[in-house]
Amino acid sequence: MTAAAGKNAATNGQMMRLHLQKIPLLAGVSPETLCVIGSALQLRTVERGTQVLQKGSPGDHLLFVLSGRLQAVDITEDGREIGLNLLVSGDYFGELSIVDGLPRSASVVALENSLIALLPRTQALALIYHTPLIVERLLKRMASSVRKAADYRTILGIPNASQRVFALLQKFAQIAPGGLVVIDKLPTQQEMAIMVNTSRETVSRAIHILLTQGVVEKDLRRLIVRQPEVLRQAVSGEASSLTR
């Protein structure tokens, strides 16, 4: 290897380690382990609309989102697309198939141009087997996924489409410092429509109602929930003027 090639390899390795250090799953992992992982990773740039994973395909890689945004989706028996969780920079996915060796349980689609890294299953299993911190984080993530799936099933069980939108917004809402209730990094209306099995127009109409009634206020890519109790009533159907 020439001196220039060696320098480039070292630079690329350093850049990869910097990427990996930004992934919460790998926080606190030893530099030696990060170096091993980095040397096994395969980088892939995916364009918006590209299917990154297909449901039913072999689970031969653990995947990390280095930049961009993706969404896990599933298809119902009657052919309808149901949006599952959103994946952003720092997230990882594909861990279920790594653990149990079974095919992928959902598809993943890029919502915008993204950069992902693929870790082969052999190296991913070695990382899990030899790093208790990784195991703890994986278990917590799986427990959280089960709870989120239960929440989404509850939302999809609401007959009224507008109420499903209200319920999704309520799920996204969090208390910010100072006690303000906000919805940060609001998904697009099309993404929300997929999540709650309705049309983009219905999502737009539901949000418009909340805005005109002063229940929420728009602030760039986030919503400020000015009347959290009214939003709760809208979900349950108590605020009839919002669901007509």
N, C-alpha and C positions, 0 to 999 in steps of 0.2 A: 504494500500500500504506500502511495506517495505521501509526502508531508501534507500536501494540499488536501488529498482525500481524507487523511487522518484528521485534519483540522475540521473539515466539513462534517465528518461522522461525529466528532466530539460536539460540534455546535448543534447538530440535529438531535443528539442525545440529550443535551442540556435543554433544548427547547421542549422536547417531549416530557422531560421531568418537570418542567415548569407547568406544562399543561396538566400533568397528572396531579401535581400538588394542589390544583384548584378543584379537584374532584373530592367532595366530602367523604365518599366511601374510603378513599385512600389517605385521608388526613392522618398524620402521625405514623404512617408506615415508614420503616427504615429506608434511608437512601439506597442501600444495597438492594432491597426488594423492589423499590421503584425502578432501579436501573435494569433489573431482570425483566420486570413487566414492560418497561419501555422498549427493550430490545425485541420483545415478542409481538408488540402491537403492529397492526396494519392500519394505516390512515386511509380514509375514503371521503372524498367530497361528494355530496349528494345534492342534486338540484331540487327545487321546490316541486312537490307533486310526485317525487320518486318514492316507490315502495322500498323501504329499507329491509323490512322483514315480511315474510308471508306466513300467515297462519297455516300450521301443518307442516312447515319445513323443518329440517333437522336443526337442533339447537347446538350448533358447533362453535359459537362465539359468545362471549360476554361483550357488550357494546357500551361505549362511553360517548356522551355528547360533549364535544369540545367547543362547539359554537353552533348557533342556530336554534331551531325549534322543530320538534316532531310531535306526532300524536299516535298513540296506540288506538287501533280501531278493530271492531269485530263486525261480522256480518250475521244478521239474524237468519232464521230458516226461510223467511219470505224475501230475502235479498236486501233488506234495509241495512244501511251502514250505521253503526252505533259508535260514537266517539267515547273513548275511555280516557285515560290520563294523558296530560300534556307532558312533554319531556323537553327540558331546557338545558342550557349549558351547565355542566357539572353533574347532570343526572346519568344514570346507567340503566340498562335494560337487558332483558334476555336471561336473567339469573335463574328463573324457574327451570328452564331447559338445561342449564348448566348443572343444577343440583340433581334433578331427577332423570335426565337423559331422554325425556319425552319430547315430541315435536312442539313447535311454537304454539302458544295458546291464543295469540292475537297477531294481527299485522301491525306494522309501524310505517307511517307515511311522513315524509318531510313536509312541513308547513312552509318552510322557507329554505333557501340555500344553507346547507349545514355541513359541518365537519365532524365526522365520527371516527372513533378508534375501535378496532376489533381485537379482542384478546382471545386466542384459541382456547378451547375448552380445557385442554390438558393443563395449560398454564393457569387458567382461572381456577381450576380445582386445586392445584398446588397452592395457590394464594389462599384459598379458603381453608384448606387442611392445616396450613402452617401459620395462620395469622388469626388468633382468637378475636382480635378487635374487628376484623372483617366479618367473622361469623356473627358477632353480636349485632353489628350494623345491618347485615343481611336479614337476620331474624326480625329486628325491629321494623325494617322496611316491608317484609312480607306481612307482618301483623298489621301494619298501617294499610297495606294494599287490600287486605281482607276487609277491614273496616270501611275503606273508601268504596269498595265494590258493593257492600251492603247499603251504603248511603245512596249510591247511584241507582240501585235496584228500587229503593224506596221512592226516589224522585221519579223514575220511569213508571212507577205504579200510580202516579197521580193522573187522573183522567183528563183534567183541564190542561191544555198546552201552555197557556199563559202562567198558570200556577207552577208548572214544571220549570219555566224560565225563572220565576221569582225564587223558587226553591234552590235552583242552581246558583243564583246570585247570593242568596243567603249563605250557601255553603262556602262560597268564595270569600265572603266578608270576614275581615279580621280587625281586631282592636289595635290601632296604632298608638305610639307614644302620645300621651296627652288625652287618651280616651276616645279619639276620633275613630269611627267605624269606617273602614275603607275597603275597596276591592282593587288591589294592585294588579297591574299587568293583565287587564281584562282580555280574555280571548276574543277573537273576532266573532261577529254575529253568526257567520257560517259555522265556525267551530262549535259555538254554543248550540246551534241548531242540531248538529250531529249528536252532541252529548245528550240532549233531551228528546231526540226523535221528533223534531218538528221542522217547520220551514224557517228560513232566514227572515222572511217577512213577519212571522209570528214573534220571533225574538226582537226584531226592530220595534214592532208595535208595543210589546210588553215593556221594553225599556223606555220607549217614548212616554208611555202612560206614567211610569214612575218619575220621569223627569218633569213632566208637566204638573204632576201632583205635588212636586217638591219632596218626594220620598228619597230620591237620590239626586246628586249633583255631579255633573261631568267635570273632570279635571285631567286634561290630556288623556293618557291611556288608563286612567283609573276612575272609579266612581267613589264618591263620598256618600255614605248612607246617612242622610240627615234624620231619618225617622225609622230606626231599626224596628220598633214595635209595629209600625204600620206595614213594613215589609214582612214581618212574621205573620201578621194577620192576612196579608195577601196570599201567602203560601197556604195557609189553612182554609182560605175562602171566607174568612170573617170580614175582610174589607171588600165587600161585594162590588163597590164602584170601580175597583181595579181589575176585576176578572170578567166583567160583562163583555 
